[in-house]
Amino acid sequence: MISLTELPREVFYLPCDRNSDRCLVMRADDPDNKEVVLFISEMNQDADVAVARQVDTAVVTDRNGLASLAHAILEVAMGLYPPDEREGGAVPEMNGDGP
């Protein structure tokens, strides 16, 4: 079980496109490897604020929930217009993911 009152050493974070201080964070440091935690956080904050944000916004899910979320996100992402290269968006073909 992941403790929401402790800070992890490593996380995955997705910065917000509209607020450079906000991000979506995923923790996958469960010692039993049974759950992950998703929460909203701020980029530049002290440890006490980070723990408070984690506790206030955490969504804990297991393998099935995370897989369902991943499939839903992929389906929505594939339906979005590709980013304009001039805007600095990610271009998968330029990262070795293209044909």
N, C-alpha and C positions, 0 to 999 in steps of 0.2 A: 504494500500500500504506500502511496506517495503522501508524504507529510506536506500539507499546505502551509505550515508555519516555518518551514525551512526553505532556503534557497538552493536550487540545484547548481552544479558546476557548469553544466552545458544545457542549452535549450535551442530549439529552432524558433526563429522569430520571423514574422512577415511584417515589414514596415507598411504603414498606412500611406496610400497615395495622396490623401488630402490633408493629413496632419503628420508632419515629420516627427513629432514626438510620440505618437501612438503606434502600437504594434500588437499583433496577435502572436501569442507565445504558445508553444507546445512543449510540454515536459514528457519525456519518456524514460525517466530514471527509476521506475518501479523495480525494487530488488527482486520481486516475484515475477516480473515481466507479465503482469495481468491487466494493467491499466495505463492510460495516459491522461494528462491534464491539459486542457486548453484554457487560456485566459487572456484578458485584455490588459495591457500594461503600458507604461510610459518608458521611453528610451533612457532618459537621464533622471534617475531617482535614487534616493538612498535605500538601504536594505529594508528599513522599517516600512517605507511606503511600498516597496516592491512586494513585501509579504502581505500587506493590507490589500493591495490590488488583487493579488493572487487569491486570497481568501474571499474577497467580495465578488469576483467575477469568474471563478473557476467552474469548469464543466469537466467532470471526470467521466471517462467512458472506457469501454473495453475494446477488444479486437473487433467485434461485430459492429459496434457503433462507429469506430474509427474507419473501418472499411466502407461502411455505408456513407459516411461523410466524404471520404475520398472519392467514391464513385459519383456522388452528387456534385462535388466541386469540379471534377473533371468534365462531367456532362455540361455544366453551366459554362465552364471555361472554354470548351470547344465551340459553344454557341456565341461567344463574344467576338466582336470584330478583332482581327489581328492588330497588334499595336503598330503605330506609325513609326518607322525606323527613325524619322527625324525627331521624334519626341523622346528618344532614348529608351523605348520599350524593349523588352526582351525579345529576341528573334531566335527561336529554337534552331532554325537552319544554320545559324552562325555559331551554335554551341555543340555541333556534332550530332544533333538529333534529327537532322533532315536527311533526305535521300542522297 
